[in-house]
Amino acid sequence: MTPASLSTSDWQARAARARFETRHFIDGKYVDSVAKGRFTVVNPATGAPLCEVSAGTSQDIDLAVAAAKRTFYSRVWSRMAPRDRMAVLAAFSRLIEENAERFSLLDTLCMGKPINDMMSIDVPAAAKNFAYFGELIDKRRVEPADDIITRFLNAEIDGVKLSSEDILDIAFLFLIAGLDTVSDSLTCFFAYLATHPDHRRQIVENPSLIPSAVEELLRWESPVAGGVPRMATQDVDLPSGDKISSGTAVVVNYGAANVDPSGIADPLEVRFDREVNPHLAFGAGVHRCLGSHLARRELRITLREWHRRIPDYRIKPGHEELEYPPGLRHVKDLTLAWP
């Protein structure tokens, strides 16, 4: 039976099941058993069951696997040496290669995103970056300099110095954390401006609007629109009257918050003249994005320099249908044209 001949409900059920089976295959440490349309997520450190989830509910699958991964990270992954982590990632990469036929059958069911994209880890490149930072850390121990690595080596938290593994993790995170989010945001920014010439002309004619334009486009596009899973640490009563019990996994939908009329005036209008813009594109509280100031600077500079050089552009004919894949909000294969 081909996908085209399936009913909508059958197709959704198969898609959810395929997504689960793929996760079970890759994340075997997290998922323990399957029975009667349900599966059990276990603590990989103790083997104790964490919860049961219906395999037909993709959102529940996401939340359950995320909860199990958090446990795995805190109990196992965070205690592994960097070289051991790379060995694990390399093993996952080989697993995909060795089972390419099976994965290819599931690719079209996994939200349209190839399995290799879901496991988008360039192991050789990551290993080279880890090696580079490892060598730099060793060098700075004997040759201090006025740089961030030396500052990490001298830093103390509650009287305890950071280990080499701590600094290596921080340095690697510094490298990768701002790459996808900023570049993905720019695809959304340029797609919007290419299809809204009036807004584009505003920043071309008045570049001083660019900082507020960046904030408004961050609000409107919301790079991490779906938010990330969190765990309630206490019982909470929401304004809606709903209750969230302590220990419940929740997802704060930043995209929805950014168009909430109770917090944003005229939320469905994109306005570059907003004087107050309390968006949550960078999150909030203790989990607020640490790189937000750098991201803002990168976005502002890019819009300023691009529009100084290329003030008039459009979506290239034949590429007008924009695709926004799952994950970080971005436009796949954005293709622009200009005179």
N, C-alpha and C positions, 0 to 999 in steps of 0.2 A: 504494500500500500504506500503510495507516495504522499508526501506532506500535503500536496494540493487537494487530495481526496479526503483528508481528515476533517471531521467537524471541528468547530472552534473549541469546544470543550475537550475533545480528544487530543487536539493539538496542544492545548495548554497543559493538559495532564501529562502528555508525553514529554513536553519541554521541561516541566518541573521535575519529572522523574529523571530525565537525562542529566539535568543540572545536578541533581542529588547524586546520581551514580558517578558522575565525573568527580564531584567533590569527594565521594567515598573512596574513589580510586586513588586520587592524589593525596588526600588528607586522611589516609588510613588510620593515623594515630588518633584522630578526633572522633570518628564515627565507628561504633562498635557492632551494631546489629540492625537487621531490618526484618520487620515482621508485620504482616497485614497492613501495608501501606504506611507504616510508621517506622522511624529509626531512632536509635538512642545515641546521644552524644555523651562521650565519657571523658573524664579527667585523665589525660595521658600519663600523669605522674602517679596516680593511685589506682586507676581502673574503675573508680566509682562513677556511676551514671550521673550526669549533670541534668539532663532533661530528655523528654521524648517530644518529637516533632512530627507533624504530618508531612509526608514527602510531597504532597500536592500543593503546599503553600510555600512559594518561593521566598517570601519575605521572612517567614518563620525559619526557613532553612538558613537564610543569611544570618539572622540574629543568633541562632543556635550555634552555627559554626563559628561565628565571631566570638561568642562567649567561650567556646572551647579553646579557640586560638589564644584568647587572652590568658586562660589558665595555663596553656602550653607555654606561652611566652614567659610568664612569671615564674613557672616552676622548672622549666627545662631550657628553653631557648636563651633566656637572659643569662644563664649560667654557663653557656657553652663558650669556648674560646673562639675567636673569629675564624681561625682556620678550620675548626670543626663545623661552623655554620656554613662556610663555603663548600665543604664536603657534602653537607646535606643538600644545599641548593644544586650542586652538580649532580647529585643522585636523582633529584626530581627532574632535572633537565634530561638526563639519560632515560629516565622512565618514560617521558613523553616521546622521545625519539624511538625507543624500542617498541612502543605501542602506538605508533603513528596511525596505523589502520583503524584501530578502535577509536582513537580520538577524532579522526577525520569523519567518522560516522556521527559523532556527537556534536561536531562543530556548529552545524546549522541550528541545533536545538538550544545551545547555550547562549540565549539572548542575542544570537547572531554574531557572537564574538568568538573567534577561534581560540581553542584551548591554549595554543602557544602565546596568544596575546594576554590571556588571563594569567599565565605564568611568565609575564614579561620581565624576565630576569636575564640579563646578558652576563652569564657567569664569568667568562674570561675577562670581560671589562671590569666587572665588580672585583674580581680577584686582583687585577692590576692596581685598581684604586686602593684596595686594602693594603697591598704591598707597598705602594707609594707612601701612604700615610704612616704605615708601620715604620718604614725607614726614616721618615721625617721625625717621628716621635723619638726614635732612638738617637737621632742626630741632635735634636734639641736638648736631650738630657745632658749631653756633654758640651754642646755649643748653643747656649741660650741666645735668643734673639728677641727683637721687639715684634713678636707676632703672636697670633692667637694660640698656637700650639704651646709656646712657652708659658703663656698665661694659664692654660689648662694644667700644665705640669706643676705650676706654682699654686694653683687653687686648692682650697680645702673646703670640704662640706662637713660641718659638725666636727671639725678637727681632723678629718680623714682626707688624705690626698686621693685624687682620682687615679685609678689604675690605668695601665696602658690600654687595656681592653675598653675601659670607659671612654678614654680620649679617642680611640680608634672609631668607636661607634658614633661619637658626637661628630667627628670630622667627616665620616662617611655620610651621616645624615645631613650635615651642612651642604655637602656636594649635591646630593640628589633631591633634597626636599623641595627646592624651589624651581627645579627644572620643568617638570611636567605641568605644575599648577600655573606657572606664569605663561609658558608657551601655549598651553591649552586655553587659558583665558584670552590670550591675544587672538586666537582663531575666532573666538566668539565675538570679541570686540570688533575685529575687522569685518566679520560677516555682518554684524549689525550695522556698522557705519557704511558698508558697501551697499546695503539695501535701504538705508535711510539717509539719503543725500542731504536733507535739511539739517539733521544732527551733525553730519560730517562738516558741512559748511560752517556751522557754529564754531567748531574748534579750529578750522582753517583760518577763519576771519578773526577769531579772538582766541589765540593760544592760551591766554590766562585762564580759560575755562577748563583746560585739560585736567588739572587736579580734581575738580568737582565732577568732570566727565568720567574719570577713572572710578571714582566712588560710586557714581550712578550706574555705570556698566557692571561694576562688581556686584552691586545690589541686584540688578536686573538679570544678569547671567548666572550669578551664584556658582562659582567653580565647583564647590563641593556641595551641590544642592541638597543631596539626600542626607548630609551629615554623616556622623560615624556612631557606631553603637556605644552606649554608655551604660553604667550600672547604677541604679538608684541606691544611694547609701542610707536613705531614710524614707519613711512614708511621706508622700507628697499629695496634697489636694490641689488639683488644677483649677483655674478660674472657670472652666467648663463644668466643674462638678465631678469630673472623673478623678479616680484615685489611683495612684501608683504606689505599690507596696515596695518596701525596702528589699533589695536584691533582684528587682525586676530589670531585665534588659530593655532599654529604650533607645530610640533614635530621634534626635532633635532635627527636624527638617528645616535646615537653614533657608532653603529656597522658598518654602512656604512662609517662614517668618519675614523674609525680605519683601513680601507682597501683602503683609498683614495690615489692613487699614487702621487697626488700632495703634500701630506703631509708626506707620509711614503714610503721610498725606498723599492722596492720589497715587496709590501704589502701582497701578497699571499704566501710568504715564511715565515715560522716560524723559526726565528733565535734568539738564545740565546746570540749572540755576538753583538747585536745592541748597539752601543755607544749612539745613540740618538733615543729616542722612545717617540715622542710627542702624545701618545694615549689619548683618551678622555673617558676611561673606568670609570673615576671618575667624568665626567662632566667637566665644566670649568666656569670661571667667578664667579659671586656671588652665583651661585647654586652649586659650586663644593662640592663634598662630604666631610663633615667635619670629617668623620671617616676614611679618606683614609690612614692616617699614621698608625692607629691601624690595619686596614685591611691588609696593606702591611706586617706589623710585624707578624700578625697571619698566613698569607699565607707563608711567608718565614720560620717561625719556623716549621710549619706543614710539608712543603716539606723537610726541612733539617732533622728533626727527623724521619720522615717516611722512607726516603731513606737511612738513616743511619742504620735503623733496617731491612727494607724490600726493598732491591735494585732491586729485580726482581719480577715482577708481571704481570698479564694479565687479560683480561676480562674472567670471568668464562665461560667455554664451555656451550653453550645453552643460553647465555645471550648476544651474540654479537650484536644483533640489538638494538642500543641505541635510546632511545626516549627522545626528548627535548620538554617538554610541553610548552604551552604559558606562558607568564609572565617572571619572572626572569629566565635567561638562566640557566638551570641545567639538569642533566641527571636523569631521573626517575629510581629509583631502580637500581642504579649502583651496580654491583656485581663483585668483584675482586677475583682472586685466586693467590696463590703464593706457591712455593715449601714448 
